[in-house]
Amino acid sequence: MTVIMNDSEVRTLEQIKKVLKAAKGLKFKGVGRQDKYTWLDGVIRRFDYHSLRKKDKGLIRKYMMLATGFSRPQLNRLIGRNQVLGAIESFCGRRNKFANTYTRADIELLAETDNLHGRMSGPATKAIFERAFAVFGDPRFERLRGISSSHIYNLRAEPVYRSKALTIRRTQATKVAIGVRRKPNPNGKPGYLRVDSVHQGDYNGEKGVYHINLVDEVTQWEIVICVSAINEVMLEEALARALDLFPFVISNFHSDNGSEFINGLVAGLLNRIIVKQSKSRAGRTNDNALVEGKNGSVIRKHMGYWHIERSYAPEVQRFYLAHFNDYLNYHRPCAFATVTVDEKGRRTKHYETYVTPYERFKSLKKAKRYLKPGITFAVLDRKAMSQTDNESARMMQEAKDKLFRKVLKKGE
């Protein structure tokens, strides 16, 4: 029920005392803020508030607070405004506001980029923006290239972004006398690989496909291949093909102690191409941390956890060879640590450099001498510049969607 109160006849302090006594336990609410301000101005004039004694002013304040619902500090500020200006005016809309640096189109472009690249970290996304403008000359990224990494996360909280955005057991240790237990030391040279396998789940007792992930320690050059099963014969052929895909000479092959890599056939393959083999040390969980991190941030992020039947391994392998590996190495920025050592010998890593694996490879001192025979940077440059980062990501995502529609047609 709404009650409209007309207090124009209340003109004495005695009448106000009676109103306060009668209204004990009741609450009033004004129609609107401006209506409250107008009413307060009228009460102040009617009782000549500013000339009253302190005791009488307190009585009027209680009456004003009852009728308007304002707190005591609010009411004191409004009365002071009346005393200075002669009336209580609304200052709504006069606040200082920061100008918007990034437009709706910029936020939509951020969402588009995140959808294509799988929402990478802020610094990696910033590197995409910088490359899009500086390397590929896309004018849409002129403002975004200067965005701070932290502000990217702010824009991701905007409603515009949320409306556009599309929003993973360790191998058991075995004791085999193949490979040397040590952590490789590349000394800044490419060709020191970290290798691991990722299983795509079981379903009704049926094994899924296996992904083999190979990552170079220095450049983070990554090659992913897919096989239908883990066995020595199949892995020998698949690894031979994967090693051939690296543009630089391979010097070391490091894995954990799983039997899929620590076996006679793999050891024979590596011996034939003169590649040293090493394996993780007992109790040193960081020995193969690089590739294990990539398992989650790359393979699980893009391929998920759902079951993919082994019969589809060739389909997944074609996707890797045609789209995925090129996207990872030429168009997806990676974080590279700068290590500092203090006076006590403590090492600290700072991640400030975000570049693609190919850019990292080219930046190495005398990088040309690490290239395999018949491979030149001119050929690799043409491949790197044939598409922008977003174009490569878009083609990769479209091919992945087409693959998933086929391999997950049963609704897994």
VEXDREN-2710 file (C-alpha; in Angstrom, 1 decimal):
% VEXDREN-2710
k/r/px/py/pz
1/MET/0.0/0.0/0.0
2/THR/1.3/3.5/-0.9
3/VAL/0.4/6.4/1.4
4/ILE/1.1/10.0/0.3
5/MET/1.8/12.3/3.2
6/ASN/1.1/16.0/3.1
7/ASP/2.8/17.8/6.1
8/SER/2.2/21.3/4.9
9/GLU/0.2/22.0/8.1
10/VAL/3.0/20.8/10.4
11/ARG/4.6/24.1/11.3
12/THR/5.5/23.9/15.0
13/LEU/8.0/21.9/17.0
14/GLU/5.2/20.5/19.2
15/GLN/3.5/19.1/16.1
16/ILE/6.7/17.4/15.0
17/LYS/7.0/15.8/18.5
18/LYS/3.5/14.4/18.1
19/VAL/4.3/13.1/14.6
20/LEU/7.5/11.3/15.8
21/LYS/5.6/9.8/18.7
22/ALA/2.7/8.6/16.6
23/ALA/5.0/7.2/13.9
24/LYS/7.1/5.1/16.3
25/GLY/7.7/1.7/14.6
26/LEU/6.8/3.0/11.2
27/LYS/9.1/3.5/8.2
28/PHE/8.6/6.0/5.4
29/LYS/10.1/6.0/1.9
30/GLY/10.3/9.0/-0.5
31/VAL/9.1/8.7/-4.1
32/GLY/12.4/9.8/-5.6
33/ARG/15.7/11.5/-4.8
34/GLN/14.7/14.9/-6.3
35/ASP/11.3/14.7/-4.5
36/LYS/13.2/14.2/-1.2
37/TYR/15.5/17.1/-1.9
38/THR/12.5/19.4/-2.6
39/TRP/10.8/18.3/0.6
40/LEU/13.9/18.9/2.6
41/ASP/14.3/22.4/1.2
42/GLY/10.7/23.1/2.2
43/VAL/11.1/21.9/5.7
44/ILE/14.3/23.9/6.2
45/ARG/12.6/27.1/5.0
46/ARG/9.3/26.5/6.9
47/PHE/11.1/26.1/10.3
48/ASP/13.9/28.5/9.6
49/TYR/16.2/25.6/10.5
50/HIS/19.6/27.3/10.4
51/SER/18.5/29.8/13.1
52/LEU/17.2/27.2/15.5
53/ARG/18.9/26.0/18.7
54/LYS/20.9/22.8/18.7
55/LYS/18.3/20.9/20.6
56/ASP/15.5/21.9/18.2
57/LYS/17.7/21.2/15.1
58/GLY/18.1/17.6/16.5
59/LEU/14.3/17.3/16.6
60/ILE/14.0/18.5/13.0
61/ARG/16.7/16.1/11.9
62/LYS/14.9/13.1/13.4
63/TYR/11.8/14.2/11.5
64/MET/13.7/14.5/8.2
65/MET/15.4/11.1/8.7
66/LEU/12.0/9.5/9.4
67/ALA/10.4/10.9/6.2
68/THR/13.3/10.4/3.8
69/GLY/15.2/7.4/5.0
70/PHE/18.5/9.2/4.8
71/SER/21.2/8.3/7.2
72/ARG/22.5/10.9/9.7
73/PRO/25.8/11.6/7.6
74/GLN/23.8/11.9/4.4
75/LEU/21.4/14.3/5.9
76/ASN/24.2/16.5/7.4
77/ARG/25.8/16.8/4.0
78/LEU/22.5/17.8/2.4
79/ILE/21.7/20.4/5.1
80/GLY/25.2/21.8/4.6
81/ARG/24.6/22.0/0.9
82/ASN/21.4/24.0/1.5
83/GLN/23.2/26.4/3.8
84/VAL/25.9/27.1/1.2
85/LEU/23.9/27.1/-2.0
86/GLY/20.5/28.1/-0.7
87/ALA/19.0/24.8/-2.1
88/ILE/19.7/21.1/-2.3
89/GLU/20.7/20.4/-5.9
90/SER/21.3/17.0/-7.5
91/PHE/24.8/16.5/-8.8
92/CYS/24.0/13.3/-10.7
93/GLY/25.9/13.0/-13.9
94/ARG/28.7/15.4/-13.0
95/ARG/31.2/12.8/-11.9
96/ASN/34.6/12.6/-13.6
97/LYS/34.9/9.5/-15.8
98/PHE/37.8/7.9/-17.4
99/ALA/37.7/7.8/-21.2
100/ASN/37.3/4.4/-22.8
101/THR/40.6/3.5/-24.5
102/TYR/39.4/0.2/-26.0
103/THR/36.2/0.1/-28.1
104/ARG/33.6/-2.6/-28.4
105/ALA/35.3/-3.6/-31.6
106/ASP/38.6/-4.1/-29.8
107/ILE/36.9/-6.3/-27.1
108/GLU/35.2/-8.4/-29.9
109/LEU/38.6/-8.7/-31.6
110/LEU/40.1/-10.0/-28.3
111/ALA/37.3/-12.5/-28.0
112/GLU/37.9/-13.6/-31.6
113/THR/41.6/-14.1/-31.0
114/ASP/41.0/-16.0/-27.7
115/ASN/38.5/-18.3/-29.5
116/LEU/41.0/-19.0/-32.2
117/HIS/44.1/-19.6/-30.0
118/GLY/42.3/-21.2/-27.0
119/ARG/42.5/-18.2/-24.6
120/MET/46.2/-18.1/-23.9
121/SER/47.8/-16.1/-21.1
122/GLY/47.8/-12.3/-21.1
123/PRO/51.4/-11.9/-22.2
124/ALA/51.1/-14.5/-25.0
125/THR/47.9/-12.8/-26.2
126/LYS/49.6/-9.4/-26.2
127/ALA/52.4/-10.9/-28.3
128/ILE/49.7/-12.0/-30.8
129/PHE/48.4/-8.4/-31.0
130/GLU/51.9/-7.0/-31.5
131/ARG/52.7/-9.5/-34.3
132/ALA/49.3/-8.9/-36.0
133/PHE/50.1/-5.2/-36.3
134/ALA/53.9/-5.1/-36.7
135/VAL/54.5/-8.3/-38.6
136/PHE/51.3/-8.8/-40.6
137/GLY/50.2/-5.1/-40.8
138/ASP/46.6/-5.6/-39.6
139/PRO/45.3/-2.1/-38.7
140/ARG/42.6/-3.5/-36.4
141/PHE/45.2/-4.3/-33.8
142/GLU/46.7/-0.7/-33.6
143/ARG/45.2/0.0/-30.2
144/LEU/45.4/-3.6/-28.8
145/ARG/49.1/-3.9/-29.6
146/GLY/49.8/-1.4/-26.7
147/ILE/47.5/-3.0/-24.1
148/SER/49.0/-4.2/-20.9
149/SER/48.9/-7.9/-20.1
150/SER/46.9/-7.3/-17.0
151/HIS/44.3/-5.2/-18.7
152/ILE/43.6/-8.1/-21.1
153/TYR/42.1/-9.9/-18.1
154/ASN/39.9/-6.8/-17.3
155/LEU/38.5/-6.8/-20.8
156/ARG/37.8/-10.5/-20.6
157/ALA/35.4/-9.7/-17.8
158/GLU/33.3/-7.3/-19.9
159/PRO/29.8/-8.4/-21.0
160/VAL/30.7/-7.8/-24.6
161/TYR/33.6/-10.3/-24.3
162/ARG/31.5/-12.9/-22.5
163/SER/28.8/-12.8/-25.2
164/LYS/31.4/-13.5/-27.9
165/ALA/33.8/-15.9/-26.2
166/LEU/33.5/-19.7/-26.4
167/THR/34.1/-20.5/-23.2
168/ILE/43.3/-33.5/-18.1
169/ARG/48.2/-40.6/-14.5
170/ARG/51.6/-40.5/-14.6
171/THR/53.5/-43.3/-16.4
172/GLN/54.6/-46.0/-13.9
173/ALA/58.4/-46.2/-13.5
174/THR/60.2/-49.2/-14.8
175/LYS/63.9/-50.2/-14.5
176/VAL/65.4/-50.8/-17.9
177/ALA/69.1/-50.5/-18.8
178/ILE/68.5/-48.3/-21.8
179/GLY/69.3/-44.6/-21.8
180/VAL/71.3/-42.6/-19.3
181/ARG/69.6/-41.3/-16.2
182/ARG/70.5/-37.6/-16.4
183/LYS/69.0/-34.2/-17.2
184/PRO/70.1/-33.0/-20.6
185/ASN/72.1/-29.7/-20.8
186/PRO/71.7/-28.2/-24.2
187/ASN/73.9/-25.1/-23.5
188/GLY/71.6/-22.9/-25.6
189/LYS/71.6/-25.3/-28.7
190/PRO/68.4/-26.6/-30.3
191/GLY/67.9/-30.3/-30.8
192/TYR/67.5/-31.5/-27.2
193/LEU/64.0/-33.0/-27.2
194/ARG/61.7/-33.8/-24.3
195/VAL/59.2/-36.5/-25.2
196/ASP/56.0/-37.9/-23.6
197/SER/52.8/-39.7/-24.5
198/VAL/49.2/-38.7/-23.8
199/HIS/46.4/-41.2/-23.8
200/GLN/43.0/-40.2/-25.1
201/GLY/41.0/-42.3/-22.7
202/ASP/39.2/-45.6/-22.5
203/TYR/35.6/-46.3/-23.3
204/ASN/33.8/-49.6/-22.6
205/GLY/37.1/-51.3/-22.2
206/GLU/38.4/-50.0/-25.6
207/LYS/41.6/-48.0/-25.7
208/GLY/41.7/-44.6/-27.4
209/VAL/44.4/-43.1/-29.5
210/TYR/47.8/-42.0/-28.2
211/HIS/49.4/-38.6/-28.8
212/ILE/53.2/-38.4/-28.9
213/ASN/54.5/-35.0/-27.9
214/LEU/58.0/-33.9/-28.7
215/VAL/59.3/-30.5/-27.5
216/ASP/62.7/-28.9/-28.1
217/GLU/64.0/-27.5/-24.8
218/VAL/65.6/-24.4/-26.1
219/THR/63.2/-23.2/-28.8
220/GLN/60.0/-25.0/-27.6
221/TRP/59.5/-26.2/-31.2
222/GLU/56.8/-28.8/-30.8
223/ILE/55.8/-31.7/-33.0
224/VAL/52.7/-33.8/-32.1
225/ILE/51.9/-37.1/-33.7
226/CYS/49.1/-39.6/-33.2
227/VAL/49.2/-43.4/-33.1
228/SER/46.5/-46.0/-32.6
229/ALA/48.5/-48.0/-30.0
230/ILE/51.7/-47.9/-28.0
231/ASN/53.9/-50.7/-29.2
232/GLU/57.5/-50.8/-30.3
233/VAL/57.0/-51.3/-34.0
234/MET/54.4/-48.6/-34.4
235/LEU/56.4/-46.1/-32.3
236/GLU/59.6/-46.7/-34.3
237/GLU/57.9/-45.6/-37.5
238/ALA/56.0/-42.7/-35.9
239/LEU/59.1/-41.3/-34.1
240/ALA/61.1/-41.5/-37.3
241/ARG/58.6/-39.4/-39.0
242/ALA/58.3/-36.9/-36.1
243/LEU/62.1/-36.4/-35.8
244/ASP/62.2/-35.7/-39.5
245/LEU/59.7/-32.8/-39.1
246/PHE/62.1/-30.7/-37.0
247/PRO/64.0/-28.2/-39.1
248/PHE/67.2/-28.5/-37.0
249/VAL/69.5/-31.4/-36.2
250/ILE/68.4/-33.6/-33.3
251/SER/71.1/-34.3/-30.6
252/ASN/69.3/-35.7/-27.6
253/PHE/66.0/-37.6/-27.0
254/HIS/64.8/-37.4/-23.3
255/SER/61.8/-39.2/-21.9
256/ASP/60.5/-40.6/-18.6
257/ASN/61.0/-44.3/-17.8
258/GLY/57.9/-45.5/-19.7
259/SER/58.5/-48.7/-21.7
260/GLU/57.0/-47.1/-24.8
261/PHE/60.3/-45.1/-25.3
262/ILE/62.8/-47.2/-23.2
263/ASN/62.9/-50.2/-25.4
264/GLY/65.3/-51.8/-28.0
265/LEU/63.6/-50.6/-31.2
266/VAL/63.5/-46.9/-30.1
267/ALA/67.1/-47.2/-28.9
268/GLY/68.1/-48.7/-32.2
269/LEU/66.3/-46.0/-34.2
270/LEU/68.1/-43.3/-32.2
271/ASN/71.5/-45.0/-32.5
272/ARG/71.1/-45.2/-36.3
273/ILE/70.6/-41.4/-36.6
274/ILE/73.2/-40.7/-33.9
275/VAL/70.9/-39.3/-31.3
276/LYS/71.8/-39.7/-27.6
277/GLN/69.0/-41.1/-25.4
278/SER/68.4/-40.1/-21.8
279/LYS/65.7/-40.7/-19.2
280/SER/64.5/-38.9/-16.1
281/ARG/66.2/-39.5/-12.7
282/ALA/64.4/-41.0/-9.8
283/GLY/62.8/-38.5/-7.6
284/ARG/63.5/-35.6/-10.0
285/THR/60.0/-34.7/-11.2
286/ASN/61.2/-31.6/-13.1
287/ASP/63.4/-33.5/-15.4
288/ASN/60.6/-33.8/-18.0
289/ALA/58.5/-30.9/-16.8
290/LEU/58.6/-29.0/-20.1
291/VAL/56.8/-31.5/-22.2
292/GLU/54.4/-32.5/-19.3
293/GLY/53.4/-28.9/-19.1
294/LYS/52.8/-28.8/-22.9
295/ASN/50.6/-32.0/-22.5
296/GLY/48.2/-29.9/-20.5
297/SER/48.5/-26.5/-22.1
298/VAL/48.5/-27.7/-25.7
299/ILE/47.2/-31.3/-26.2
300/ARG/44.6/-31.5/-23.5
301/LYS/43.5/-27.9/-24.2
302/HIS/42.9/-28.6/-27.9
303/MET/42.1/-32.3/-28.0
304/GLY/40.2/-32.6/-24.6
305/TYR/39.7/-35.7/-22.5
306/TRP/37.0/-37.5/-24.3
307/HIS/37.6/-40.9/-25.9
308/ILE/38.7/-41.1/-29.6
309/GLU/38.6/-44.6/-31.1
310/ARG/41.9/-46.0/-32.3
311/SER/40.5/-46.4/-35.8
312/TYR/40.6/-42.6/-36.1
313/ALA/44.3/-42.2/-35.4
314/PRO/45.1/-41.6/-39.1
315/GLU/42.5/-38.8/-39.2
316/VAL/44.0/-37.1/-36.1
317/GLN/47.5/-37.6/-37.6
318/ARG/46.5/-35.8/-40.8
319/PHE/45.1/-32.9/-38.8
320/TYR/48.4/-32.6/-36.9
321/LEU/50.5/-32.7/-40.1
322/ALA/48.3/-30.4/-42.1
323/HIS/47.5/-27.7/-39.5
324/PHE/48.3/-28.2/-35.9
325/ASN/52.1/-28.5/-35.9
326/ASP/52.6/-25.4/-38.2
327/TYR/50.2/-23.4/-36.0
328/LEU/52.1/-24.3/-32.8
329/ASN/55.6/-23.4/-34.2
330/TYR/54.9/-20.4/-36.5
331/HIS/51.9/-18.7/-34.9
332/ARG/51.5/-19.5/-31.2
333/PRO/53.7/-17.4/-28.8
334/CYS/55.4/-19.3/-26.0
335/ALA/56.9/-17.9/-22.7
336/PHE/60.7/-18.0/-22.3
337/ALA/62.2/-17.5/-18.9
338/THR/65.0/-15.1/-18.0
339/VAL/67.0/-16.6/-15.1
340/THR/68.7/-14.4/-12.6
341/VAL/71.0/-15.6/-9.8
342/ASP/71.4/-13.6/-6.6
343/GLU/74.4/-13.4/-4.3
344/LYS/73.3/-16.5/-2.4
345/GLY/73.0/-18.6/-5.6
346/ARG/69.2/-18.6/-5.6
347/ARG/67.8/-18.8/-9.1
348/THR/64.7/-16.8/-10.1
349/LYS/62.8/-17.0/-13.3
350/HIS/61.1/-14.1/-14.9
351/TYR/58.7/-14.6/-17.9
352/GLU/58.9/-11.4/-19.9
353/THR/59.7/-12.8/-23.4
354/TYR/56.8/-14.2/-25.5
355/VAL/57.7/-15.2/-29.1
356/THR/56.9/-18.1/-31.4
357/PRO/59.2/-21.1/-31.5
358/TYR/60.3/-20.2/-35.0
359/GLU/61.2/-16.6/-33.9
360/ARG/63.1/-18.1/-31.0
361/PHE/65.0/-20.4/-33.3
362/LYS/65.9/-17.6/-35.7
363/SER/67.1/-15.4/-32.8
364/LEU/69.8/-18.0/-31.7
365/LYS/73.4/-17.1/-32.4
366/LYS/74.6/-18.7/-35.6
367/ALA/71.1/-20.3/-36.0
368/LYS/71.9/-21.3/-39.7
369/ARG/74.4/-23.9/-38.6
370/TYR/71.8/-25.9/-36.8
371/LEU/69.5/-26.3/-39.8
372/LYS/69.2/-29.7/-41.5
373/PRO/70.8/-30.1/-44.9
374/GLY/68.4/-28.8/-47.6
375/ILE/66.5/-26.5/-45.3
376/THR/66.9/-22.7/-45.4
377/PHE/65.4/-19.8/-43.5
378/ALA/64.1/-18.4/-46.8
379/VAL/61.8/-21.5/-47.1
380/LEU/60.8/-21.3/-43.4
381/ASP/60.1/-17.6/-43.7
382/ARG/57.7/-18.1/-46.5
383/LYS/55.8/-20.7/-44.5
384/ALA/55.8/-18.4/-41.4
385/MET/54.4/-15.4/-43.4
386/SER/52.0/-17.3/-45.6
387/GLN/49.3/-16.7/-43.0
388/THR/48.7/-14.3/-40.1
389/ASP/48.4/-15.8/-36.6
390/ASN/44.7/-15.5/-36.5
391/GLU/44.3/-16.9/-40.0
392/SER/46.4/-20.0/-39.1
393/ALA/44.4/-20.4/-35.9
394/ARG/41.1/-20.1/-37.7
395/MET/42.0/-22.7/-40.3
396/MET/43.3/-25.0/-37.5
397/GLN/40.1/-24.5/-35.5
398/GLU/37.9/-25.2/-38.6
399/ALA/39.9/-28.4/-39.3
400/LYS/39.7/-29.5/-35.7
401/ASP/35.9/-28.9/-35.6
402/LYS/35.5/-31.0/-38.8
403/LEU/37.7/-33.7/-37.2
404/PHE/35.7/-33.7/-34.0
405/ARG/32.4/-33.9/-35.8
406/LYS/33.7/-37.1/-37.4
407/VAL/35.4/-38.8/-34.6
408/LEU/32.9/-37.9/-31.9
409/LYS/29.8/-38.6/-34.0
410/LYS/28.5/-41.1/-31.4
411/GLY/28.1/-38.3/-28.9
412/GLU/31.0/-39.0/-26.6
END
